[in-house]
């Protein structure tokens, strides 16, 4: 009404006094657009606005996180007691408890002889349940300093790479993801704190390890790709299966089967857990060697 001239005067004060009419018209247009957006959102229910804010926070957190896990509550639930009957040859429960102790107290606190029974008995898994996930997403930085995300799927894109502690041989370790889990865990053993005794969600990945074929000269100087093979499960010095912290995964790895060397089954016996068959009956872990596509 009568006070509308005040808006024009305020817009005029924000111009540079050169061609001010066009500048005032643009500012008025922007104000009208913002007003229409506010009016449109005002008709949305409060629950929808809260849900939008929640999704925005989750998206922001996932963009900055090292790894992204499913927030769904419809996971496959596995009893650890039932599951251990199928994978007892791989010491599934023993390795899991050792891994969880290390996640709580840190690798630097691990004794030279390994964790004692007092440590492992301090691990309590809520309702003895593991929750299985189909995928896990890994955030990483590309060579041109851009954000990228790899979707790790045990059935389709299962190979991963981690930083090696022995960089003289090769800067990376490689593994094949067999399953992705989370559990609600607390620790009450030696060295525990009040925070450790509260229930926490712990995510972990069950993997089968590759080892480097040291007899094969590879690298840029030799103009050949590094060659890997699965660890021999019958060798008592090897630990072919173990658990990995998802935050330690760098990104997905692209491994090429060495078709010229054929396949082998002596590295691991029949196992529904680690040697899965494709639809055509071909074993996906059949090949003797794999090349690392750098």
N, C-alpha and C positions, 0 to 999 in steps of 0.2 A: 504494500500500500504506500502510504506517504513516506515511509522510511526506506524505501527501496533505493533511493539515491545514495544512501550510505554505503551500500555494497559496491557501487561503481566507484565511489571515492576511495574505498579501501583497495580495490584492484588498481586504480590509477597510481596509488602510492607505491605499488610493487612493480611498476613499469619503469623503463628508462627514459620516459617522456618523448621517445622518438617512435612515431607510428603507434601511438598508445592505444588507438581504437582497436586495432587488430589484436594487440596483446590483451586488452580487457575482454574482448570477445572470446579468446581462447581460454582465459581463466574462468569465465562464466560457464563455458561449455564443460570444462573439467569439473567444476562444482556441481553442475546438473547431473553428470554421469555418476559421480560419487554418491549423490543423494539418491539416485535411482537404485544403485547397488545396495545402499543401506536399507532402503525401503523393501527391496526384494528379500534380503536376509532377515528382516524383522518378522516376516511371515513364517519363517522356518521354525520348527519347534526347538526348544532349548536343548533337548537331547541330541538332535542332529548337529547343532553347533558344537556341543561338547565332543561328539564323536569325531568331527572334523579336526578339532584341536588335538585330540588324542592320536589320530592318524598322522598328523603333521609332526608330533613329537616322536612317534615311532620311526617315521621316515628319516627324520634328522638324526636320531640315534643310530639307525642302521647304516647311514651313510658314513658315520664316523667310527663305527665299530670295526674290529678286525674280522670277525665272522658273524654271520646272521643266521639265527635259528628260527624254527617254526614257532609261532605263538598259538597254534591251534591246540585244543585239548582233546582232539580225536586221534591220538597216537595209538599205535599198537602197543599193548601192555604185555610185558613178558615177566613171568616170575623167574627170579634168578635161580631158584632151586630147580625148577623144571628145565630151564635153559642149560644149566650146567650138566645135565645128563647127556646132552647132545654134543657138547663141546669140551668134555672133561679132558680129552687128549691134549687140547691146547691150553690147559690150566686157566680157563677163562676167569673163574672167580678169584683165583690167587693173583693173577695179573691185574685184575680190576681193582682189588683191594690195595695192592702196591701202588697202582697209579693214583688212586684217590688219596692215599696218605701223602704221596709226593705233591699232589695238587694243594693239599692243606698246609703242610709244613715246609714245602719248598725242596728242590733237589739238593741244595747245599747242606741241608740238615740230614741227608740220608747217610747212615753208617756205612763203613766200608764193606761189611758183611751183609748189607741189605737191611731192610726193615725187619724188626723182630715181630714175634707173635703178639706182643703187647700193642705194637703200632697197628697192625692189621685188624686186631680185635676191636680197636677203637673206632673203626669205620662202621657206621650204622646207616643202612639204606632203608628209607621209609617204606614200610609194607613189603620189603623185599621185591620191589618192582623197578624194572627198567622200562623206559618209554622209547620206542623206536621211531625214528624219523626217516622219511623217504629221501630227503635232500638236505643239503646245507650249502649256504652261499658264502663265498670267501671274497672279501674286499681286498684289492691289491692295487698297486700303482704300476702303470705300464712304462715301457722304456722311454716314452715321450712325456712322462710326468702327468699322465691323466688317470682319473679314477676308472677302475674296471671291476667287474664282479664275475666270478666263476661259480657256476652251479654244479656242485659235486653230487653225483648220483651213483650209488653202488652198482646199479644195473647198466648204466649207459656211459657215464663219464666218471670213472672211479679212481683214476691215477692222480696222485698228488706229489708235491715236492716240498721238502722242508730244509732248513738250513743245517748243514753238517757241522759237527763239532771238530771233525778232522778235515780241514780245508786243503791240506796238502795232497790228498788223494783226489778229492772232487768236492766242490763247494756245496753240493746238495745231496740229500738223501731222497729216496723215492719209495713210495708205498702204494698199495692198492686198497682202497676203502671197501670193507666188507659190510659194515653196518654203522649206523649213526644212532647214538642214544643220548638220553639225559636221565638223571635220577635226582631225587631229593635226598641229600646226604648230610650227615653231621659227623664230627670227629671228636672223640672224648679220650683219646689215647695220650701217650707222653708228649709233652710240648703243646698241648691244646690250650687255647684261650677261650674266653667267654664267647667271642664272635664265632669261633669254630664249632661250638656246641649248639649253635642255632642251625635249624634246617636251611640248607642252601641248595639251589639248583646247580648241578654240575653237568656240563656237556662234555662228551668224549666220543672218540671215533675208534672203532675196532678195525685194525689194518693188518695186512700181510706185507712183509717187507721184501724189497728187492735188495740185491747186493751187486756191487760193481764187479765186472769181469776184469780183474787186474792183469790177466795175461793178454788182454786185447789193448794194443796201443791206440789211443783215440785222442781227439782234440783238434784244435785248429792247425797245429804244426803237422799232425799226421793226416789231416784232411779226412777224418773219419769221426762218425758220431760215437759218443760213449755207449757201451753195451752193458746191459743189465741181465740178471737172471734172478729168479725167485730163490730165497734162502732154502737150503735143504732142511726139511723138517726132521729128518732122521739124524742130523748131526747134533750131538748133545751140547756143542759149544754155541749153537745158534739159537736165537729167540725169533723164530719166523713170524710170530703173531704178538701183537701188543696193542696198547691203547695210546692215543695221541690227543693232546689238547688241541681243539680246533683253532685256537689263537696262534699255534705254532705253524700252521699250514700257510705256506707262502702263496701258492696258487695251484691250479690244476696243471698236470704234466701231460704231454702228448708223447706216448710211447708207441713205437712202430714194431710189430712182431718181425723177427728175423726169419722170414719164411724159408730161406735157403738151408737153415739148420734143422728144420723140421720140429717135431714136438717131442715131449717127454712126459711121463707120468711118475717117474721115480722120486721126484722132489716132494711129493705129497700123496698120501693114499686117498681113498675115496672119502670125500667130505662134502656134505650138502652145504656146509657153511662157507668154505673157501674155494671150492671148485664147482662152480655152477655151470650147468649145461645150457646152451642156447636152444632155440626152438628147433633148429635143424640137427641137433645132437652133437654139434661141434663144441668141444670144451674150450672155453674162453681163456683158460690158464694153461693151455696145451703146449705153447711154444717154449723152446729151450731158452731163447734169448730175446731181448727187446732192445731196440735202439732209442736213445733219448733224442727227440727232435728239439734242437736248441733254438 
